[in-house]
Amino acid sequence: MAQKARNNTLGLQISPSLLDGVCRGFSKLLLLCLPQAKSVTSFLVGSVPHLKITCIGAAIRNRRTNRIQWRRATKMDSNLSSKTWKDVRDACSNDLGALSCCLRNQITWTSIGSKDDFNKALEKSSRKSSENHVHLEPVLIKKDDLWDSMPPPSVYPKDKGGKSLWLDSDCVAVALIKIDLAPESLPLDPTYWDITENLTEGLAIQLLHLHSKQSFSKKMEMITEQRNEIIEILISQIRQIMSKLSVLYRVIDNEAGHLRQTWENLIHQYNPEQPCRPKIIKQLNLLLKKLDGEHKIGAEPETLEQLEWYQNKIAEFCFLPGENEVWFQQRIVPLWTNTAAGLNSGSDVKRQIKKLLDQLEQSFYVGFNEKLIGKIGNIPNSIKSKWISLAYNEKGFTKIDLLKEYTCLLEELNINIPNQKKTLENLVCLKNLAIYFENLGDELDKYIDKYERRNSIDQIFLH
């Protein structure tokens, strides 16, 4: 089974459409609550160690009409977007410097410095400013909430001194909010910072919720895939086992063949004048070798070998009469016709071949010959009928019923047959095994059917 890697990503897992919707709603809400702001831009901070900055979009206020418009990421924020921690960590001025400090310290930062520095600068300038200012607010999520397991220290980004960022912090920055302030809106009142911090914390909760939902969905998909893969493997293995165990039925068929052979041997024991199949085959094989040795036939050696092989199989295995007939008509007769094609039509050899083939065909049905059966003594007619029914059964019994009836027949017989005791013991074992095997097959089919139906129902509801 292919092993799928565990989802150990260290960044937010949120679809772009959901992320765009959340950032759009947050940015517009922030502008509505902050009359001092001209625009609010949302940035996604990638996972450690690279911390790639990706602009999501910006909400912009029309200062004349006071309408707010959301604009997806464009080149307007190219000075920050697509930057990584390596690009901004050494910056000490402008927006990149603010971004570097904001990420490093996980605190509010402005184009002038920290929040305190910003307030002090405004006080020194008579609480007024003629310049636009930028305010960066980090969106923080606790490591325990975001990550399945803590990464090693080597994964954390490093500052220019080689010290790992956030190693001692409980949180990681997953996003940045950039607020552009209008100079005429200054000075800022204290509620500005409270609003910004509270709404940013709300955004963090919303992002974590979406991340958790999507992460859980992906994990469930992975678990479902692995479960289905395991079940498919188990089902495949079970079916292979069931297929291999079907050899049990072959053993049962062999026992039925042995029952047939014993019955026909019994008939020939009481009717020694009746030609039996093995003796007929032996005569045919001897005749075949004689003809080949005298070069009276023109058949290829491969044809002769094949004919002898087919005849030996009929002598070795006591097939059902119908099976013997098919084997005889489709394999043996055509080959003998081809083999004797060079002989004179009235020759004694050709008449001998026909006589032996007729006897062979008649031998297939010796088990039903009432005249021959009547000469068998010491066995009641009811037992004879039962024996014939079992020995030549084709569709009348199931495998288990056949074994049960066969066992009862051997127990009722008042004559000894070869290996009767050993055969009876084998049949008892086969019967118990067949019952267990059949019950097991039924139970497994139920589970397989239930699994396949459940999957089809899941597909209907999921698509």
N, C-alpha and C positions, 0 to 999 in steps of 0.2 A: 504494500500500500504506500502510495506517495505521501511523505510527511510534509504538511504545510507549515510554514514558518509562523510562529506566534506573532500577533500584531503588537509589537513593542514600540510603535512610533512614539516619539517624545513631543510631537506637536499636536495642535488642534486638528481634529478630524471632523470638518463641517463642509457640507457641499457648497460650492460657490454661490448657488442661488439663495440658499438660506443665509449664508454669511452676508451677502449683499443686502438682503431684506432686513436683517438685524441691524447692520451698520447704518442703513438708510434711516430706519426709524429712530435709532439712538441719536444720530447726528441732527436730525430735524428737531427732536425733542430738546436737545441741548441748546440749539439756537433759540428755540422758543423761550427757554428758561434763562438765557443769557443775552440780554439786549446789547451787552458790550462786544459780542463776537460778530465778526464778519462772515466767517466760514468755519466749518468743523470738518476735518479730514480724518478718515479712519485708515489705519495701517495694521496689517497682520504681521506679527513677528513669528518667523519660522522657528522650527525646533532647534535645540542645541545640537552641535556647537556653533553652527553657522549663523543663526539668528537672521535669516534673510528677511528684509523689510519689503512687504508688498502692499501697494496702495489699493484699497478697496473702492474708495470713492469719496466725494465731498458734498456736504450740504452747504449751499451758498445763499447768503441773504442779499436781496436786492435792497440796497440802502434807501432807494427812492420810493419803491412801492412796499417795502418790508415783506415781500413774498420770498418764500424759501424754495429753492430748487435743488434736487439731488442730481449729481453728475457722477457717473462712473469714472473709474481711474483713467486719467489722461496724462499727457506729458507735463501737465501743470505742476506735478509734484515729482518730477524726475530727479530733483536734487536729493530726495530722500528715498524714493521708491527704488527697488532692486538693489539697494545697498545691503551689505552684510556687516556683521560685527567687525570683521577684519577691516572693512572700509571706513568705519566711523570711530573705532576705539581710540585712535591717536588724535582725533580732531579736538580742538579746544576753543573754537569760536563758531559763530553763526549757528545755523540750524543743526549742522552735523555735530557741533560741540554740545548743543543742548540735548540732541538725541543720544549722544554717547554717555553723557552724565545721567540722563533719565534711565537708560537701560542699566548702566553700571550700578547705580544706587537704588533703583526701583522707587524713585520718589518724583514728585512733581518738579518740573524744570521749565525755565523760560529762556528767552533769548538774552535776558540780562543775567540770569543765574537762578538760584533757588527761589522759592516763594518768598522767603524773608528778604533775599537780596532785591527782588522785584519791588516789594513794598517799600524798602528803604530808599531805593532809587527814585521812586515816585515822590516820597516825602522830601528828598533833597531838591527835586525839581518843582517844588511848590505844588506837588500832587497833580502835576499835569505833564503830558508828554506830547511831543509833536511827531513821534515816530510810531510806525506799526510795530506791534510786539507779537511774539509767538509764545504760546503756552503749550507744553507737552505733558500729557498725563498718561502714565503707564496703566495698563489693564492687567491686574495681577490675579493669578489663580494658584491655590496651594498645590504643592507638588503631590501630596498624598491623594488629592482629588483628581489630578490630571494623569498621573502615571500609575501603571500597574505595579512597577517596582522601581526603586531608586537606581539611576545609572551610576557607574563608577565615576570618581572625580575626573578622570581623563576625558570624559565626554563634555564636561562643562567648558564654555568659552573662557579664554584667558585674557587678562588685561595686558598692557604693554610690559608690565613687570613679571608676567608669567603666573600671576595669581588667578585661581579659578573664580569666575563670577558666580554668585548665588549659591555657592557651596554651603555657606552657613545660613542662608535664608530659607524660610519656609515656603517661599513663593517663587514662581517664574513669571516673566512678562510674556503675555501671549498676543498683546496688541498695544498700539499706541494711538492716542487721540491728540491730534494737532489742532489747536484753536488759534485762529488769527484774530487779534484784537484791534479795534479801530482806535486811533489816538484820541478822537473826540469823546470816546466813551470812558476814558480814564478820569479820575481815579476809580479803582475797583472797590466795591463795598465788601464787607466780610462774607456776606451770603454767597458771593460768587464762588469762592473756594469750596464752601460746603456743598453747593449744588453740583459742582464739577466732580468732587470726590464721591458723593452719594450716587450720582447717575453712572459714574464709571464702575463703581462696585456692582450696581445693578446689571450693567452690561457684562461684567465678568461672570455673574451668576447665570445670565442667559446663554452666554457662549459655552459655559461648562455644561449646562443642561443639554444643549444641542450636541456638543461633543460626546457626552455620555450616551445620549440616545443613539447616535450614529455608531459609536464604538460598540455599544451593546448589540446593535443590529448586525454589525460586521462579525462580531464574535459568534452570534447565534447562527449566522450564515455559515461560518467556518465549522462550527460544531455540527450543524445539520449536514453539511457536505461530508465531514469525516464520518458521522454516524451512518449516512446513506452509503458511503464507500465501504465501511465495515460490514454493513448489512448485506450489500451486494456481494462482497467477498464471501461472507458466511453462507449466503444463499447458493452462490456458485459452488462452494466447497460441499455444501450439503447435497446439492444435486449430483455432484460427482460421486459422492459417497453412495447416494441412493442408486446411481447408475451402476456402480461397481457391485453394490450389494444385490443387484438384480441377478447376479450369478447364482443366487439362491434358487431362483426359479428354474435356472438351467439344471441345477442339481435335482430339483423335484422332477423335471422332465426326464432326466436320466433314470431316476428311480421308476418312473412310469414305463420307460423303455425296458428297464430290467424286468418289470412285472410282465410286459408283453413277451419278452424273450423267454421268461420262465414258463409262461402259458403255452407258447408255441413249442418249446422243448418237450413239455408234457404231452402235447398232442402227438409229436413225432415218437415219443417214448411208447405210446400205445398204438401207434400206426407206423411201424418201422418201414413199411413198404412205400410210404409217401415221401417223395423227394423233398429234402429240406434245402433251404436257401444256401447255406454255406457249402453244401456238397455240389449244388448246381453251379455256383460261382467257381468252385475249384475245377470242375470239368470244363467250364468255359475258358478259364485261364490256361489250362493245359492244352486245350484245342488251339487257343490263340498262339501259344509258343510253338506248337507243332507246325501250324501253317506258316509262321514266320521262319522257322528253321528250314522248311522245305521250299521256301521262296514261292509259295503259291498265291501270295497276296502282294499287292502293290502299294499298300498303305505305308506312310512314313513312320519311322520308329517312334516319333513323338506321339503319333495317333495311337499306336499300340500301347504305349506307356500310360497314356491318359485313359484309355478304355479299361485297362487292368486296374488302375487306381479307382475309377468309378465303381467297378464291380466289387472291389475289396471293401469299399465303404458300405455298400449295400449289405455285404455279408457281415461286416463288423458291427454296424449299428442297426438296431431293430426299430426303424422309423415307423410311423403310422402308414397304413396301406396307401392312402392318398399321396403322401409324400414319396413313398417308394415308386408309385405309379408315375409321378411327374419326373422323378430322377431317371426312371427306366425309359420313358418315352422321349425325353428331351436330351438325354446324354448317351445312354447305352445303345439304344436301337439305331440312332443315326451313325454312330461310330462303327457298329457291326455292319451296317449297310455299306458304308464306305470301305470297310476292311474286306468284305466278301464280294466286292463288286467284280473282281477278276475271275471268280469261280463260275463254272458252268451252272446253268440254272437247274439242271437235273442231277447234279452231283450229290453223292452221299454226304459229303461234308456240309454242303449247304442245307440239306435236310436235317442234319444233326444240329446245326446251329439254330435252325428255326425251332426244333423240338426243345432244346435247352432253354431258349429264350421264352417259349410258351410256358414251360415249367416254372421258370423264374417269376414270370408275371403272376401265375396262379399261386405261387408260394406266398405272395403278399397278403392273400386273403384266407390263408389256412386257419387262422384263428376264429373265423366265422363258419367254417364248414361243419354243419350240423351232423353229417354222417361220421366225420372223424371225432367230433366232440362226444358223440354218443358212446364211443368205445372206451372213454376214460371212466374207470371205475373208482369207487371209494370216495367220490366227491358228489355231494347233493347238487341237483340241478340249480337250486337257488344260489349256491356258492359259485357254480360255473357262470351263471348269468351276471352275478355281481363282479366276478373276476374280469369277464369280457368287457363289461361296462366301464370298469376302471382302467383296464389295460388299453382300450382303444378310445378313451375319452378325448374329445376335442374341445367341446364348449359346454358340456353338461355340468362340469364341476369347476369351482374355483380352486386355486392351488391349495388353500388350506383345507377345503372340504375333501379334495382328492387325497391329501395326506391322512386325514381322519379316517376316511373310508378304507384306504389302503391298510392302515394300521389294524382296523377292525377285521379286515379280510385275513390278514396273516394270523391274527389271534384265533380266528374261527376255523382255519384250515386243519383238517385231521390227517394231512400227509406232510411229510418233511420235504422241504425244497432247499436247494443250496443256500447257505448263509442266511437262513431264515431268522435266527436269533439276532445276528448282527444287523441285518437289514431292519428288523423291528426297532432296535435301539436307535439306529440312525434316523428312522422315520419320526420317532418321538421327539428327538432333538430338533429335527427339521421343522416339525409342526410348531413347536414352541418358538423357534426362531422366526418362522414365517408370520405367526400371530403378532409377535413384537414388532417385526419389520413393517407389517401392514398398519398397525396402530401408530407407529412412529411416522410413517409416511402420511397418514391422515392428519396428524397433529401438525406436522411441518407444513403441509399444504395449506392448512388453516392460517398459520402465522404468515406464510408467504403471501397468501391472498389478502390477508388483512393489511399487511405492509404495502402491497401494491395498490390496493384500493385507497388507503390513506394518502399515499403520494399523489394519486390522481385527484383526490378531493382537494389536497393542498394546492395543487397546480390550478385548479378551477378558481379557488378563492384568492390566490396570489397574483393571478394574471388578469 
